[in-house]
Amino acid sequence: MELPSFCLRLFLLIICLAFLLFFLVGKGREGGWVPNSDRSHNKTTILLWHWPFGPRYNLEGDRSLYPSADLVVFHHRELMTSQERLPLHLHRPRHQKWVWLSLESPDNSRYLEPFNNTFNWTMSYRRDADITIPYGKLLPKDYDTDIIPKNKSILACWVVSHYEPQHRRSLVYKSLQRSIPVEVYGRLRGSVLASSDLLPTISSCYFYLSFENSISKDYITEKLWRNAYQAGAVPVVLGPPPDDYIAVAPPNSFIHIEDFPSTKELGNYLRQLQLDKERYAGYFAWRHSYQVKVYTDWRERLCSICPKYQSLSLHLTRAHRVWSKVVH
């Protein structure tokens, strides 16, 4: 009578070991995200050619996997600045797809034309990219917490590192501060916040100016997801049109400047909303059911390729004109 029970335990142990082996193999080397490849067993090799924004990990040794890689991912900033080059001197396997990667806005993505008809897929924050990697997203929450921080004492605040007087966000800020006080942190006022102080400082504000440095389709960055939502301040947004925010953000959770004919009327609305506790709380109703996930690890972003790989392989075989996926 013991044999069936023993066999069952042995079978479960084998299954657990198999999953553990799959996980360890899929993690690849510490130097980069490079899982093993075996197309006959539906495994996918993703080779990151160079680390985005600097050599956090040395990936030189992993380039030996190039001939067997299913996908090779290239980050645009290093190509744009000539810090890295495409391996055009190497034979490109017929099955291999090249992926253009960038989280920068078109204003900061120059030198695109030379790469037209070179890449198969695009990977960016845009919803129409082949592989979309947003700065943040909503996740269901299985517990409830206080939805509004209770230490609020500042009407509106803004954290800005790169201030250009003629940027649209700078012009809107200067106009808005004629109607309401805006507390400014960052290099502009010489009050740079430590990373550990960022969210606690913003949480003391009723409203946060989530002003993007570029106005571009779907370009909604950590200024919304982390600075405003995670800190617990209502974001006043300047960026793509309201419909782009509505497509990804919780309903009635942000205030778009385009919904007001002037910054004076926007300022008046913020003052009224601050005093109306019930209406103000309505901007946090989504926090009962959802929490915000912010993406910061490039390896995690690369993992988003895998669920899309099979469907993309079936339907997309020609090279893309990269600029059309970025600028238009």
Backbone bond lengths (Angstrom), bond angles and torsions (degrees), N, CA, C in turn:
res aa  C-N    CA-C-N  psi(-1)  N-CA   C-N-CA  omega(-1)  CA-C   N-CA-C  phi
1 M - - - 1.462 - - 1.522 111.99 -
2 E 1.378 117.13 -17.13 1.458 120.04 -178.37 1.525 112.90 -82.13
3 L 1.333 117.74 -21.07 1.458 120.72 -174.22 1.518 113.14 -62.11
4 P 1.321 120.35 -47.14 1.468 118.54 179.38 1.527 112.49 -59.84
5 S 1.351 116.52 -42.41 1.469 119.48 179.40 1.514 111.03 -62.69
6 F 1.334 117.11 -42.12 1.469 120.55 178.97 1.523 110.69 -63.54
7 C 1.318 116.05 -43.17 1.479 120.27 179.79 1.526 110.74 -62.86
8 L 1.321 116.10 -39.44 1.460 119.28 179.99 1.519 110.51 -64.20
9 R 1.355 115.63 -43.89 1.471 118.35 179.61 1.519 110.43 -64.09
10 L 1.337 117.08 -39.66 1.459 121.15 179.26 1.520 110.63 -63.80
11 F 1.325 116.75 -42.14 1.460 121.00 179.43 1.527 110.73 -62.16
12 L 1.355 116.98 -45.17 1.457 120.29 178.93 1.515 111.62 -63.24
13 L 1.338 116.85 -37.44 1.458 120.42 178.51 1.525 110.92 -63.70
14 I 1.328 116.51 -42.07 1.465 120.72 179.09 1.524 110.34 -62.94
15 I 1.335 117.12 -42.48 1.455 120.88 178.98 1.521 110.71 -61.37
16 C 1.341 117.66 -44.49 1.461 121.41 179.94 1.515 111.27 -62.66
17 L 1.334 116.37 -42.81 1.457 119.93 178.88 1.524 111.18 -63.92
18 A 1.321 116.62 -36.74 1.466 120.26 179.51 1.525 110.85 -64.60
19 F 1.346 116.83 -43.94 1.460 119.66 177.76 1.518 111.71 -64.73
20 L 1.344 116.22 -38.73 1.461 119.46 178.54 1.514 110.65 -63.77
21 L 1.325 117.50 -42.84 1.458 121.42 179.15 1.524 110.41 -63.25
22 F 1.331 117.16 -41.78 1.468 120.64 178.93 1.527 110.69 -61.16
23 F 1.355 115.78 -41.52 1.463 119.08 -179.39 1.518 111.34 -65.63
24 L 1.340 116.71 -45.34 1.454 120.11 -177.94 1.517 111.51 -65.28
25 V 1.319 117.01 -39.93 1.458 119.89 178.38 1.515 110.79 -66.62
26 G 1.355 116.02 -39.59 1.460 119.92 -177.76 1.506 113.46 -68.19
27 K 1.343 117.98 -25.28 1.456 119.30 -179.02 1.518 112.24 -70.07
28 G 1.344 115.96 -26.21 1.458 119.16 177.78 1.506 112.39 71.95
29 R 1.307 116.35 -160.59 1.442 121.57 -178.81 1.512 111.13 -81.02
30 E 1.323 115.97 160.18 1.458 119.99 178.08 1.512 110.73 -65.54
31 G 1.298 117.48 -25.85 1.456 121.18 -176.23 1.507 113.93 -73.96
32 G 1.277 120.84 -8.87 1.452 120.90 -179.95 1.507 109.96 176.01
33 W 1.303 115.39 174.18 1.463 119.16 -177.37 1.520 107.74 -94.06
34 V 1.342 116.55 93.74 1.460 120.20 -175.42 1.522 109.11 -135.65
35 P 1.328 119.47 84.42 1.455 120.86 177.00 1.524 111.15 -70.17
36 N 1.317 115.48 158.73 1.460 119.69 177.50 1.518 111.10 -65.04
37 S 1.308 115.04 158.69 1.459 119.82 -176.90 1.519 110.72 -119.86
38 D 1.321 115.20 134.00 1.456 121.26 172.57 1.514 106.73 -159.50
39 R 1.320 115.98 91.19 1.462 119.72 -173.67 1.514 112.44 -64.07
40 S 1.320 117.00 -24.10 1.461 118.69 179.08 1.521 111.25 -69.50
41 H 1.344 117.56 -18.61 1.453 121.30 178.70 1.530 111.01 -114.48
42 N 1.319 117.12 23.46 1.466 122.97 175.35 1.515 113.09 60.21
43 K 1.319 117.18 31.60 1.457 120.88 173.08 1.525 108.57 -97.30
44 T 1.329 114.81 152.96 1.450 120.33 -174.65 1.523 109.96 -126.57
45 T 1.321 116.62 130.19 1.460 121.21 174.96 1.516 109.11 -98.01
46 I 1.339 116.22 121.65 1.457 122.69 176.59 1.517 107.59 -113.10
47 L 1.320 116.19 116.96 1.457 121.56 -178.16 1.527 109.46 -108.47
48 L 1.328 115.99 117.71 1.458 121.48 173.93 1.519 107.47 -87.09
49 W 1.347 116.04 115.46 1.464 120.41 -170.61 1.530 112.13 -71.27
50 H 1.321 117.42 -35.88 1.460 121.36 176.76 1.519 108.85 -151.98
51 W 1.337 115.79 150.74 1.462 119.78 -176.76 1.525 110.15 -76.82
52 P 1.366 117.69 133.37 1.466 120.47 -179.60 1.536 112.49 -62.67
53 F 1.314 114.90 133.75 1.459 123.22 173.82 1.524 114.01 61.37
54 G 1.322 116.78 32.70 1.454 116.92 173.21 1.513 113.44 126.39
55 P 1.324 116.51 163.20 1.471 121.64 -174.20 1.520 113.13 -83.12
56 R 1.330 116.64 63.45 1.459 118.42 175.92 1.523 110.39 -61.98
57 Y 1.312 115.41 -39.23 1.456 121.06 173.80 1.523 107.77 -126.32
58 N 1.303 116.29 142.93 1.460 120.89 176.14 1.521 108.71 -84.17
59 L 1.318 116.00 113.88 1.463 120.26 -175.89 1.524 112.70 -104.10
60 E 1.339 117.51 7.77 1.460 119.77 -175.61 1.521 111.43 -57.14
61 G 1.319 117.49 -44.73 1.465 119.96 -177.54 1.507 113.27 -64.35
62 D 1.330 116.62 -30.93 1.463 120.08 -178.48 1.519 112.44 -70.84
63 R 1.321 117.16 -17.89 1.460 119.09 -178.33 1.524 112.38 -66.27
64 S 1.315 117.06 -13.82 1.460 120.06 175.78 1.530 111.09 -65.31
65 L 1.340 116.88 -17.63 1.465 120.97 178.68 1.523 112.59 -83.87
66 Y 1.327 116.30 0.62 1.457 120.47 -176.85 1.531 113.72 -51.78
67 P 1.334 120.51 -46.48 1.477 119.14 -176.71 1.525 114.06 -61.18
68 S 1.333 117.67 -27.12 1.464 120.00 -177.90 1.524 113.10 -101.92
69 A 1.324 117.67 -1.94 1.461 120.43 -176.61 1.521 111.53 -70.17
70 D 1.329 116.05 136.59 1.468 121.03 174.98 1.524 110.77 -79.14
71 L 1.334 115.43 -37.16 1.454 121.03 178.73 1.520 109.05 -133.90
72 V 1.316 116.21 141.98 1.456 122.00 172.38 1.518 106.86 -122.85
73 V 1.332 116.08 125.63 1.455 122.34 -174.09 1.527 109.06 -106.08
74 F 1.340 115.63 130.78 1.461 122.14 -179.35 1.527 108.80 -122.67
75 H 1.312 116.17 127.75 1.468 121.24 178.31 1.519 109.12 -87.36
76 H 1.347 115.76 130.30 1.456 119.89 -168.94 1.525 113.89 -66.63
77 R 1.325 118.83 -35.45 1.460 119.84 -173.93 1.524 111.76 -56.68
78 E 1.325 117.08 -42.67 1.459 119.82 -178.63 1.526 111.81 -71.68
79 L 1.332 117.33 -31.27 1.458 120.14 174.61 1.521 110.61 -70.71
80 M 1.325 116.84 -39.74 1.457 121.95 -178.68 1.526 111.40 -63.75
81 T 1.335 116.74 -38.68 1.468 121.06 -177.68 1.519 112.62 -91.96
82 S 1.338 116.76 3.82 1.479 122.67 179.64 1.528 113.06 64.72
83 Q 1.334 116.95 19.50 1.458 119.38 172.24 1.528 110.67 -70.88
84 E 1.321 115.64 -28.49 1.458 121.69 177.55 1.522 108.44 -133.19
85 R 1.311 115.28 158.74 1.460 121.19 178.51 1.527 109.81 -131.17
86 L 1.311 115.51 153.29 1.461 119.79 175.53 1.523 109.79 -69.18
87 P 1.319 118.15 144.29 1.465 121.22 -179.65 1.528 112.12 -80.81
88 L 1.313 115.50 58.08 1.468 119.79 -177.37 1.524 112.27 -68.19
89 H 1.321 116.74 -16.65 1.458 120.60 179.82 1.525 111.78 -79.89
90 L 1.333 116.63 -11.52 1.453 120.79 -179.66 1.525 110.74 -95.87
91 H 1.317 115.25 149.95 1.469 119.63 175.12 1.522 109.13 -66.84
92 R 1.302 116.70 129.07 1.466 121.61 -179.92 1.520 109.38 -97.45
93 P 1.335 117.82 112.52 1.468 120.07 -178.90 1.521 111.60 -56.33
94 R 1.298 115.18 146.09 1.465 120.41 -174.03 1.525 112.19 -61.03
95 H 1.327 116.85 -35.31 1.465 120.32 -176.40 1.526 112.46 -79.48
96 Q 1.308 117.54 -13.98 1.465 122.19 -169.37 1.530 112.54 -76.84
97 K 1.329 116.02 135.53 1.460 122.61 176.37 1.525 109.01 -108.86
98 W 1.333 115.67 140.75 1.457 121.44 175.41 1.525 108.79 -105.23
99 V 1.325 115.34 135.51 1.464 122.34 -175.19 1.522 109.63 -116.88
100 W 1.335 115.98 125.52 1.467 122.61 175.82 1.519 107.76 -90.59
101 L 1.334 116.75 124.89 1.460 122.36 -174.11 1.522 110.99 -121.05
102 S 1.335 116.13 130.96 1.464 120.13 173.25 1.521 109.45 -163.73
103 L 1.340 115.57 141.66 1.455 121.71 171.87 1.521 111.23 -111.43
104 E 1.321 116.53 10.28 1.452 121.17 -179.59 1.530 110.50 -87.14
105 S 1.327 115.27 154.51 1.460 120.87 175.83 1.528 109.73 -75.13
106 P 1.337 118.39 164.77 1.471 120.37 178.23 1.529 113.28 -55.80
107 D 1.336 117.25 -33.34 1.468 119.57 179.25 1.522 112.00 -61.17
108 N 1.317 116.11 -26.64 1.467 120.95 -178.31 1.527 112.42 -110.85
109 S 1.324 116.62 17.37 1.474 121.21 179.05 1.526 108.77 -125.74
110 R 1.300 115.00 76.51 1.467 119.97 -179.96 1.528 109.93 -86.96
111 Y 1.337 114.05 175.66 1.464 120.92 171.81 1.527 111.26 60.12
112 L 1.331 115.59 50.47 1.463 120.68 -178.43 1.526 113.21 -92.15
113 E 1.325 116.43 -35.44 1.464 119.59 -171.63 1.530 114.28 -56.32
114 P 1.340 119.53 -37.27 1.478 118.14 -179.33 1.528 113.79 -61.95
115 F 1.326 117.09 -16.19 1.463 119.67 -176.34 1.526 112.97 -100.19
116 N 1.319 117.34 2.93 1.460 119.25 176.63 1.521 110.21 -61.59
117 N 1.333 114.85 141.02 1.462 122.42 179.31 1.525 112.84 63.02
118 T 1.318 115.90 22.47 1.460 121.48 176.66 1.518 111.33 -108.64
119 F 1.327 116.39 -38.12 1.460 121.65 -176.30 1.521 110.85 -99.82
120 N 1.319 114.70 148.49 1.458 120.39 177.55 1.522 112.18 -88.45
121 W 1.335 116.03 -40.23 1.460 120.88 -175.58 1.517 111.06 -131.90
122 T 1.332 115.13 153.00 1.458 121.23 174.65 1.526 109.09 -110.00
123 M 1.321 114.76 147.64 1.466 121.73 -178.18 1.527 107.07 -136.66
124 S 1.332 116.19 110.70 1.464 119.72 -176.34 1.519 109.56 -159.27
125 Y 1.350 115.05 -176.14 1.461 121.88 178.96 1.525 111.98 -70.98
126 R 1.311 118.74 -15.43 1.458 120.33 -173.91 1.518 111.37 -71.35
127 R 1.330 114.94 141.58 1.460 119.68 -178.89 1.518 112.22 -69.20
128 D 1.351 117.50 -22.00 1.456 119.71 179.02 1.525 112.31 -95.50
129 A 1.328 118.31 8.40 1.457 120.57 173.01 1.530 108.91 -68.45
130 D 1.308 116.38 156.78 1.464 118.82 176.98 1.523 110.66 -62.19
131 I 1.325 116.03 -38.87 1.461 122.03 176.50 1.524 106.76 -127.76
132 T 1.323 116.99 111.83 1.451 121.59 -176.79 1.525 110.28 -91.57
133 I 1.328 116.04 126.95 1.461 121.39 176.58 1.527 108.26 -125.44
134 P 1.317 117.65 90.41 1.460 120.76 -177.17 1.529 111.18 -71.33
135 Y 1.312 115.28 163.49 1.461 120.58 174.37 1.522 111.11 -70.45
136 G 1.315 116.55 -26.68 1.455 120.76 179.09 1.517 110.34 -164.30
137 K 1.327 115.44 169.88 1.463 120.37 177.38 1.527 108.86 -160.07
138 L 1.326 115.26 172.12 1.455 121.36 178.96 1.517 110.82 -93.87
139 L 1.332 116.10 142.86 1.455 122.52 174.12 1.529 108.51 -127.26
140 P 1.328 117.82 144.64 1.473 119.55 176.82 1.529 110.23 -60.73
141 K 1.322 115.82 145.32 1.459 121.37 179.72 1.521 108.66 -115.01
142 D 1.331 117.19 130.02 1.462 120.62 -176.68 1.526 112.28 -98.88
143 Y 1.325 116.78 12.74 1.456 120.13 175.87 1.525 108.52 -144.50
144 D 1.315 116.49 157.08 1.465 120.34 -178.29 1.519 109.61 -111.28
145 T 1.321 116.45 142.67 1.457 122.43 179.05 1.527 108.64 -135.84
146 D 1.322 115.48 174.61 1.462 118.71 173.52 1.518 108.48 -60.33
147 I 1.322 116.38 127.35 1.460 118.39 -171.54 1.518 113.05 -88.41
148 I 1.327 118.17 -16.38 1.459 120.13 -179.22 1.527 109.28 -127.56
149 P 1.319 118.72 122.38 1.472 119.87 174.13 1.524 110.48 -57.00
150 K 1.345 116.11 142.36 1.464 120.46 -171.56 1.526 113.88 -96.77
151 N 1.321 117.42 1.20 1.465 119.04 -173.71 1.522 112.93 -101.07
152 K 1.308 117.74 31.43 1.461 120.15 -173.36 1.533 111.37 -78.27
153 S 1.337 114.64 131.59 1.464 120.26 -179.75 1.524 112.96 -140.95
154 I 1.343 117.49 -9.06 1.464 122.46 -176.83 1.526 108.64 -114.87
155 L 1.312 116.82 132.48 1.462 119.45 -177.58 1.526 111.55 -65.05
156 A 1.321 118.05 -53.60 1.464 121.42 -177.27 1.523 109.57 -145.86
157 C 1.318 116.07 147.35 1.461 120.21 177.70 1.523 109.90 -143.36
158 W 1.319 113.99 164.58 1.468 122.00 -177.69 1.523 108.38 -148.88
159 V 1.318 116.14 132.13 1.461 122.11 174.08 1.516 107.24 -109.96
160 V 1.338 117.02 119.81 1.458 120.21 -176.70 1.524 109.00 -139.62
161 S 1.331 115.27 130.02 1.462 121.06 179.58 1.520 111.53 -99.40
162 H 1.325 115.83 -43.27 1.470 120.73 -176.87 1.531 108.55 -110.36
163 Y 1.315 115.10 99.08 1.456 120.58 -176.09 1.520 109.49 -103.16
164 E 1.322 115.64 121.22 1.459 122.19 175.20 1.529 107.38 -118.62
165 P 1.324 118.21 118.50 1.478 120.81 -173.07 1.519 114.69 -54.75
166 Q 1.344 117.36 -30.59 1.460 119.75 -176.06 1.527 113.88 -94.57
167 H 1.328 117.64 -1.59 1.460 119.06 174.21 1.525 109.99 -63.10
168 R 1.321 115.13 149.93 1.466 117.86 -178.92 1.521 111.42 -60.71
169 R 1.326 117.16 -38.65 1.454 119.23 -178.26 1.530 110.84 -65.33
170 S 1.335 116.82 -33.07 1.460 120.23 178.40 1.524 110.94 -69.25
171 L 1.318 115.91 -40.20 1.461 120.40 178.91 1.527 111.32 -65.99
172 V 1.337 116.15 -40.64 1.464 119.71 178.24 1.524 110.27 -65.81
173 Y 1.322 116.79 -41.95 1.472 120.18 178.33 1.526 111.21 -59.58
174 K 1.332 117.28 -47.51 1.461 120.48 -178.01 1.528 111.46 -63.14
175 S 1.326 115.87 -34.84 1.461 119.86 177.93 1.525 111.13 -72.84
176 L 1.337 116.48 -41.24 1.464 120.66 -177.11 1.525 111.72 -67.00
177 Q 1.327 117.49 -36.16 1.460 119.40 -176.74 1.531 112.86 -70.15
178 R 1.331 116.98 -8.68 1.466 119.55 172.30 1.530 110.88 -74.54
179 S 1.345 116.02 -19.78 1.461 120.48 -178.03 1.525 112.53 -102.77
180 I 1.324 116.87 -35.08 1.470 120.55 -178.29 1.526 109.32 -139.37
181 P 1.323 118.05 155.93 1.461 119.94 174.70 1.525 110.55 -75.19
182 V 1.323 116.51 135.70 1.464 121.75 177.95 1.529 107.93 -125.29
183 E 1.320 116.66 119.21 1.458 121.66 177.40 1.530 108.10 -82.72
184 V 1.329 116.37 125.56 1.457 121.04 -175.21 1.528 109.96 -113.31
185 Y 1.337 115.16 133.49 1.461 121.73 176.94 1.529 108.44 -122.31
186 G 1.315 115.66 152.56 1.464 120.11 179.33 1.514 110.92 121.20
187 R 1.323 115.28 -169.50 1.456 120.36 -175.48 1.526 112.70 -65.89
188 L 1.323 116.78 -24.76 1.461 120.08 -178.86 1.524 110.96 -57.63
189 R 1.314 117.53 -41.28 1.461 121.53 -177.68 1.532 112.24 -110.38
190 G 1.335 116.98 6.91 1.449 119.47 179.46 1.515 114.12 70.73
191 S 1.320 117.24 21.93 1.468 121.69 179.62 1.519 109.61 -122.01
192 V 1.324 115.13 67.62 1.461 120.93 -178.26 1.526 109.14 -71.86
193 L 1.330 116.21 130.62 1.456 121.59 -179.40 1.522 110.91 -88.71
194 A 1.319 116.36 136.49 1.455 120.17 169.71 1.525 108.38 -66.00
195 S 1.319 116.90 151.63 1.467 119.93 -177.08 1.524 111.81 -57.82
196 S 1.336 116.34 -33.94 1.465 119.76 -179.59 1.530 112.40 -72.28
197 D 1.348 116.47 -16.88 1.464 120.34 -178.99 1.522 113.22 -98.04
198 L 1.330 117.01 -9.33 1.462 120.13 -172.77 1.521 112.13 -59.62
199 L 1.329 117.58 -60.69 1.465 120.37 -175.19 1.528 112.14 -66.95
200 P 1.343 119.90 -42.32 1.471 117.96 176.98 1.523 113.25 -59.93
201 T 1.328 117.05 -36.35 1.468 119.88 178.94 1.521 110.97 -67.17
202 I 1.340 116.79 -46.89 1.465 119.85 -179.12 1.530 111.01 -66.22
203 S 1.337 117.50 -30.89 1.469 120.35 -178.74 1.519 112.08 -64.19
204 S 1.338 116.84 -20.03 1.466 119.81 177.95 1.530 112.29 -81.94
205 C 1.335 117.03 -1.30 1.467 122.37 -178.76 1.527 110.18 -102.84
206 Y 1.309 116.29 141.00 1.463 120.36 174.79 1.526 110.53 -69.77
207 F 1.333 116.09 -40.13 1.462 120.84 -176.61 1.530 109.32 -131.51
208 Y 1.320 114.43 144.35 1.467 119.90 177.52 1.529 108.55 -122.13
209 L 1.319 116.93 133.58 1.457 121.15 179.03 1.533 109.19 -81.58
210 S 1.312 115.57 97.26 1.472 121.51 178.09 1.523 108.22 -87.58
211 F 1.313 115.38 72.55 1.455 122.35 -175.11 1.524 109.29 -97.14
212 E 1.342 117.02 118.23 1.454 121.28 178.97 1.529 110.22 -76.64
213 N 1.328 116.20 150.58 1.470 119.56 179.60 1.522 112.46 -81.09
214 S 1.334 117.14 -10.40 1.458 122.31 175.93 1.525 108.51 -138.51
215 I 1.306 115.80 143.35 1.463 120.77 177.74 1.518 107.30 -101.39
216 S 1.317 116.31 105.95 1.459 120.34 -174.87 1.521 109.62 -151.01
217 K 1.319 115.81 151.76 1.461 122.38 -179.14 1.525 110.97 -50.61
218 D 1.329 116.82 126.47 1.471 124.81 173.91 1.531 114.17 66.16
219 Y 1.317 117.95 4.02 1.462 119.84 -176.82 1.527 109.45 -80.07
220 I 1.336 115.20 88.76 1.465 123.77 -178.92 1.524 106.47 -126.79
221 T 1.318 116.80 110.81 1.455 120.92 -167.45 1.531 112.09 -104.81
222 E 1.321 114.33 -164.81 1.470 121.28 179.75 1.529 111.97 -63.34
223 K 1.326 117.07 -13.91 1.464 119.75 177.32 1.527 110.96 -61.18
224 L 1.324 117.04 -30.51 1.460 121.43 173.89 1.521 110.64 -88.45
225 W 1.343 116.19 -56.33 1.466 121.18 -169.30 1.526 113.38 -66.70
226 R 1.335 116.31 -45.94 1.464 119.20 -177.88 1.527 111.55 -92.81
227 N 1.345 115.73 -58.11 1.467 119.19 -170.99 1.521 112.74 -60.84
228 A 1.319 117.37 -41.48 1.464 119.79 -177.18 1.528 111.84 -93.99
229 Y 1.344 116.64 -60.39 1.461 119.78 -172.75 1.528 112.41 -64.45
230 Q 1.321 117.34 -48.85 1.466 118.32 -177.50 1.526 111.86 -70.48
231 A 1.325 117.44 -28.99 1.465 119.72 178.40 1.521 111.95 -77.00
232 G 1.329 117.04 -25.13 1.458 119.97 -179.05 1.508 114.00 89.76
233 A 1.340 116.39 37.62 1.461 121.89 173.83 1.521 108.39 -119.48
234 V 1.323 117.30 149.17 1.464 120.30 177.88 1.525 108.06 -75.76
235 P 1.338 117.66 122.74 1.468 119.46 -179.02 1.526 112.36 -78.34
236 V 1.326 114.80 132.67 1.469 122.03 167.60 1.518 104.54 -101.26
237 V 1.331 117.08 112.16 1.458 120.15 -166.04 1.521 112.36 -103.55
238 L 1.322 113.67 141.27 1.462 123.62 170.85 1.516 106.01 -131.63
239 G 1.315 116.58 115.04 1.457 121.44 -176.80 1.510 109.63 -178.35
240 P 1.330 117.65 -135.82 1.466 119.63 177.87 1.525 110.69 -66.45
241 P 1.323 117.61 173.32 1.467 120.91 -177.72 1.525 112.56 -59.77
242 P 1.333 117.15 160.68 1.471 120.67 -179.22 1.529 114.06 -53.21
243 D 1.329 118.09 -36.22 1.461 120.01 -178.33 1.525 112.34 -61.04
244 D 1.335 117.48 -32.49 1.460 119.91 178.19 1.522 111.10 -67.26
245 Y 1.318 116.88 -37.09 1.467 120.22 176.48 1.527 110.78 -70.80
246 I 1.321 116.27 -42.23 1.464 120.11 -179.73 1.521 111.14 -59.60
247 A 1.330 116.95 -32.16 1.464 120.95 -177.43 1.524 112.76 -68.45
248 V 1.333 118.89 -23.79 1.465 120.22 -173.56 1.526 113.74 -125.58
249 A 1.317 118.19 -21.73 1.463 121.47 -173.60 1.529 110.43 -99.64
250 P 1.331 117.37 159.15 1.466 119.73 177.79 1.522 110.75 -62.87
251 P 1.320 117.54 145.45 1.473 119.48 177.86 1.522 110.67 -64.66
252 N 1.333 115.77 145.78 1.464 122.82 178.32 1.533 111.56 52.78
253 S 1.350 115.83 44.33 1.465 119.62 -179.81 1.519 112.34 -122.06
254 F 1.344 117.46 -4.72 1.454 120.98 -177.73 1.526 109.35 -143.68
255 I 1.328 115.56 164.22 1.458 122.71 177.87 1.521 107.42 -122.87
256 H 1.324 116.91 118.06 1.463 121.46 -176.79 1.525 108.89 -96.34
257 I 1.320 115.64 133.78 1.467 118.88 -176.39 1.526 112.02 -64.69
258 E 1.350 117.39 -24.36 1.461 119.48 -179.02 1.530 112.73 -70.23
259 D 1.330 116.39 -11.54 1.460 119.57 178.46 1.532 112.34 -83.07
260 F 1.328 117.15 4.14 1.458 120.93 -178.36 1.528 109.31 -128.58
261 P 1.320 117.56 137.70 1.470 120.17 -178.09 1.520 113.31 -70.82
262 S 1.334 117.80 -18.54 1.462 120.42 -179.34 1.525 109.33 -155.38
263 T 1.322 115.30 159.95 1.469 119.20 177.12 1.529 110.75 -69.27
264 K 1.318 117.76 -25.30 1.461 120.13 176.44 1.518 110.60 -63.87
265 E 1.337 116.73 -44.83 1.465 119.94 178.05 1.522 111.28 -67.72
266 L 1.339 117.12 -35.03 1.459 120.53 175.15 1.524 109.87 -62.25
267 G 1.329 117.28 -46.57 1.454 120.69 179.03 1.512 112.51 -60.14
268 N 1.334 117.01 -42.12 1.464 120.84 177.69 1.524 111.39 -61.52
269 Y 1.334 115.94 -40.09 1.464 119.66 179.33 1.530 111.02 -64.36
270 L 1.320 117.12 -41.83 1.461 120.25 -179.57 1.534 110.67 -64.31
271 R 1.314 117.39 -39.93 1.474 120.26 177.81 1.525 110.93 -63.00
272 Q 1.324 117.07 -43.95 1.464 120.38 179.57 1.520 111.37 -65.18
273 L 1.327 115.69 -40.76 1.463 120.33 -178.08 1.528 110.99 -66.76
274 Q 1.316 117.39 -35.75 1.457 120.91 177.89 1.532 111.42 -59.67
275 L 1.320 116.40 -36.34 1.464 121.20 -176.66 1.522 113.05 -83.58
276 D 1.318 116.57 -20.37 1.467 120.90 -178.26 1.532 108.55 -96.95
277 K 1.316 116.30 93.10 1.471 120.88 -172.37 1.523 112.52 -62.08
278 E 1.326 117.33 -36.39 1.467 120.00 -178.38 1.524 111.17 -68.25
279 R 1.333 116.28 -46.13 1.472 118.89 179.42 1.526 110.93 -66.93
280 Y 1.324 116.86 -38.84 1.460 119.95 178.75 1.533 110.18 -62.31
281 A 1.324 117.23 -43.01 1.463 120.96 179.79 1.525 111.42 -62.13
282 G 1.338 116.43 -27.61 1.461 119.22 179.43 1.518 113.14 -61.08
283 Y 1.334 117.85 -25.80 1.460 121.09 178.55 1.526 112.79 -74.38
284 F 1.341 116.43 -5.92 1.459 120.87 179.32 1.526 112.19 -114.82
285 A 1.332 117.98 6.11 1.463 120.72 -176.38 1.524 111.57 -57.67
286 W 1.324 117.75 -33.53 1.463 121.77 -178.47 1.528 112.25 -61.67
287 R 1.341 117.49 -23.95 1.459 120.73 -176.22 1.523 112.68 -71.95
288 H 1.333 117.54 -11.68 1.461 119.40 173.87 1.529 111.00 -66.19
289 S 1.331 116.39 -33.90 1.465 120.79 -171.93 1.521 114.25 -113.05
290 Y 1.325 117.77 -18.26 1.461 119.68 -173.21 1.526 111.30 -131.97
291 Q 1.317 114.29 156.09 1.452 122.47 170.92 1.521 108.10 -129.11
292 V 1.323 116.07 163.05 1.452 121.11 -176.23 1.518 110.69 -99.28
293 K 1.301 115.15 133.79 1.459 122.60 173.35 1.523 107.45 -106.92
294 V 1.344 117.14 123.26 1.458 122.51 177.37 1.515 108.68 -109.53
295 Y 1.331 116.10 131.08 1.458 120.98 -179.14 1.528 109.78 -92.02
296 T 1.330 115.88 126.87 1.464 120.78 179.19 1.521 112.82 -131.03
297 D 1.330 118.47 -15.98 1.460 122.62 -175.61 1.528 109.45 -102.55
298 W 1.325 116.13 121.92 1.463 120.12 -178.89 1.519 111.80 -63.28
299 R 1.325 117.86 -30.65 1.466 119.68 178.50 1.520 110.63 -65.37
300 E 1.320 116.43 -38.74 1.460 120.09 177.44 1.524 110.51 -65.71
301 R 1.325 116.36 -38.64 1.458 119.46 178.16 1.527 110.93 -63.41
302 L 1.325 116.60 -39.99 1.457 119.71 -179.82 1.526 111.56 -64.53
303 C 1.324 116.08 -28.77 1.464 119.17 178.79 1.526 112.29 -62.33
304 S 1.328 117.08 -22.61 1.458 119.88 -179.29 1.523 112.19 -71.02
305 I 1.326 117.39 -9.90 1.465 120.14 177.01 1.524 110.87 -69.66
306 C 1.318 116.57 -39.79 1.472 120.49 -169.81 1.527 113.98 -57.48
307 P 1.352 120.05 -46.44 1.465 118.26 -179.69 1.524 113.66 -63.85
308 K 1.335 117.15 -20.86 1.457 120.18 -177.44 1.525 113.04 -97.12
309 Y 1.322 116.92 -11.92 1.463 120.06 -167.79 1.531 112.75 -60.35
310 Q 1.317 117.90 -49.07 1.459 120.28 -174.91 1.528 111.77 -63.30
311 S 1.339 116.84 -45.09 1.468 118.65 -178.36 1.519 111.21 -68.06
312 L 1.336 117.93 -37.16 1.458 120.06 177.75 1.522 110.94 -66.35
313 S 1.317 116.16 -39.02 1.461 119.85 -179.50 1.518 111.65 -62.90
314 L 1.320 116.20 -32.06 1.461 120.09 -177.79 1.526 112.07 -76.58
315 H 1.340 116.42 -33.20 1.465 119.02 -169.72 1.517 114.82 -109.95
316 L 1.319 118.69 -18.71 1.454 120.39 -176.39 1.519 109.93 -122.05
317 T 1.298 116.82 112.40 1.459 120.34 -179.01 1.519 112.34 -122.17
318 R 1.312 118.26 -21.50 1.459 120.85 -177.52 1.525 111.23 -88.91
319 A 1.303 116.49 158.33 1.462 120.76 177.70 1.521 110.27 -74.55
320 H 1.327 115.34 148.87 1.455 122.02 -178.39 1.524 111.00 -91.78
321 R 1.320 114.80 154.22 1.453 121.04 163.50 1.521 105.82 -88.07
322 V 1.322 116.77 101.57 1.451 122.15 -169.62 1.512 112.31 -57.45
323 W 1.331 117.95 -41.49 1.461 119.69 -174.16 1.515 112.48 -60.87
324 S 1.328 118.14 -29.93 1.449 120.84 -178.72 1.525 111.57 -70.61
325 K 1.318 117.13 -22.36 1.456 121.36 178.11 1.529 112.13 -90.35
326 V 1.306 116.72 -5.14 1.451 120.56 -175.26 1.516 111.55 -116.55
327 V 1.316 116.76 -46.40 1.461 120.93 -172.45 1.524 111.87 -89.13
328 H 1.320 118.21 -40.69 1.462 119.99 -173.25 1.521 112.19 -77.08
